[in-house]
Amino acid sequence: MQQWYQEEWRFIVTVLGVGKHDSARECRVGLEPGDSFSSTYACPAGFCPKSVMKTYPIMEAVRSGGDLRALGGDGPHSIELVCPDGVVRFRLTAERI
């Protein structure tokens, strides 16, 4: 792979909680509290594919100059989300590179 485009944003997804007991067995891909994933444009390796579908539009909002507070975020570049299955709670944070 030859990435040629210089990305302006890095996105970090940090798992805050999993199910009722914070057990990896409650998540289909085995995520645990404290797991963290970083990416610019590509899908983060090992992250849940369903959750990528949920986070991607939010990443695009940041890339387009949006403020995540308009979507319920606690800052212009930070928001807490729950996975599509309703099991994993995580924080998405954007950092300008």
Contacts in CASP RR format, 6 or more apart in sequence:
PFRMAT RR
TARGET T0000
AUTHOR 0000-0000-0000
METHOD contacts of the structure
MODEL  1
MQQWYQEEWRFIVTVLGVGKHDSARECRVGLEPGDSFSSTYACPAGFCPK
SVMKTYPIMEAVRSGGDLRALGGDGPHSIELVCPDGVVRFRLTAERI
5 41 0 8 1.000
7 40 0 8 1.000
7 41 0 8 1.000
7 97 0 8 1.000
8 63 0 8 1.000
8 96 0 8 1.000
8 97 0 8 1.000
9 40 0 8 1.000
9 59 0 8 1.000
9 62 0 8 1.000
9 63 0 8 1.000
9 94 0 8 1.000
9 95 0 8 1.000
9 96 0 8 1.000
9 97 0 8 1.000
10 38 0 8 1.000
10 39 0 8 1.000
10 40 0 8 1.000
10 94 0 8 1.000
10 95 0 8 1.000
10 97 0 8 1.000
11 38 0 8 1.000
11 39 0 8 1.000
11 40 0 8 1.000
11 44 0 8 1.000
11 55 0 8 1.000
11 59 0 8 1.000
11 62 0 8 1.000
11 92 0 8 1.000
11 93 0 8 1.000
11 94 0 8 1.000
11 95 0 8 1.000
12 36 0 8 1.000
12 37 0 8 1.000
12 38 0 8 1.000
12 92 0 8 1.000
12 93 0 8 1.000
12 94 0 8 1.000
12 95 0 8 1.000
13 36 0 8 1.000
13 37 0 8 1.000
13 38 0 8 1.000
13 44 0 8 1.000
13 47 0 8 1.000
13 51 0 8 1.000
13 55 0 8 1.000
13 90 0 8 1.000
13 91 0 8 1.000
13 92 0 8 1.000
13 93 0 8 1.000
14 34 0 8 1.000
14 35 0 8 1.000
14 36 0 8 1.000
14 37 0 8 1.000
14 90 0 8 1.000
14 91 0 8 1.000
14 93 0 8 1.000
15 31 0 8 1.000
15 32 0 8 1.000
15 33 0 8 1.000
15 34 0 8 1.000
15 35 0 8 1.000
15 36 0 8 1.000
15 88 0 8 1.000
15 89 0 8 1.000
15 90 0 8 1.000
16 33 0 8 1.000
16 34 0 8 1.000
16 80 0 8 1.000
16 89 0 8 1.000
16 90 0 8 1.000
16 91 0 8 1.000
17 33 0 8 1.000
17 88 0 8 1.000
17 89 0 8 1.000
17 90 0 8 1.000
18 24 0 8 1.000
18 26 0 8 1.000
18 27 0 8 1.000
18 30 0 8 1.000
18 31 0 8 1.000
18 32 0 8 1.000
18 33 0 8 1.000
18 87 0 8 1.000
18 88 0 8 1.000
18 89 0 8 1.000
19 26 0 8 1.000
19 27 0 8 1.000
19 87 0 8 1.000
19 88 0 8 1.000
20 26 0 8 1.000
22 32 0 8 1.000
22 33 0 8 1.000
23 32 0 8 1.000
24 30 0 8 1.000
24 31 0 8 1.000
24 32 0 8 1.000
26 87 0 8 1.000
27 48 0 8 1.000
27 83 0 8 1.000
27 87 0 8 1.000
27 88 0 8 1.000
28 48 0 8 1.000
28 85 0 8 1.000
29 46 0 8 1.000
29 47 0 8 1.000
29 48 0 8 1.000
31 48 0 8 1.000
31 88 0 8 1.000
37 44 0 8 1.000
37 45 0 8 1.000
37 46 0 8 1.000
37 47 0 8 1.000
38 44 0 8 1.000
40 97 0 8 1.000
43 49 0 8 1.000
43 52 0 8 1.000
44 52 0 8 1.000
48 83 0 8 1.000
48 88 0 8 1.000
50 83 0 8 1.000
50 84 0 8 1.000
50 85 0 8 1.000
51 81 0 8 1.000
51 83 0 8 1.000
51 84 0 8 1.000
51 88 0 8 1.000
51 90 0 8 1.000
53 84 0 8 1.000
54 81 0 8 1.000
54 83 0 8 1.000
54 84 0 8 1.000
55 81 0 8 1.000
55 92 0 8 1.000
58 68 0 8 1.000
58 71 0 8 1.000
58 79 0 8 1.000
58 81 0 8 1.000
58 92 0 8 1.000
59 92 0 8 1.000
59 94 0 8 1.000
61 68 0 8 1.000
61 71 0 8 1.000
62 68 0 8 1.000
62 77 0 8 1.000
62 94 0 8 1.000
66 76 0 8 1.000
67 75 0 8 1.000
67 76 0 8 1.000
68 75 0 8 1.000
68 76 0 8 1.000
68 77 0 8 1.000
68 78 0 8 1.000
68 79 0 8 1.000
68 94 0 8 1.000
69 75 0 8 1.000
69 76 0 8 1.000
71 79 0 8 1.000
72 79 0 8 1.000
73 79 0 8 1.000
73 80 0 8 1.000
74 80 0 8 1.000
77 93 0 8 1.000
77 94 0 8 1.000
77 95 0 8 1.000
78 91 0 8 1.000
78 92 0 8 1.000
78 93 0 8 1.000
78 94 0 8 1.000
79 91 0 8 1.000
79 92 0 8 1.000
80 89 0 8 1.000
80 90 0 8 1.000
80 91 0 8 1.000
80 92 0 8 1.000
81 89 0 8 1.000
81 90 0 8 1.000
81 91 0 8 1.000
81 92 0 8 1.000
82 88 0 8 1.000
82 89 0 8 1.000
82 90 0 8 1.000
83 89 0 8 1.000
83 90 0 8 1.000
END
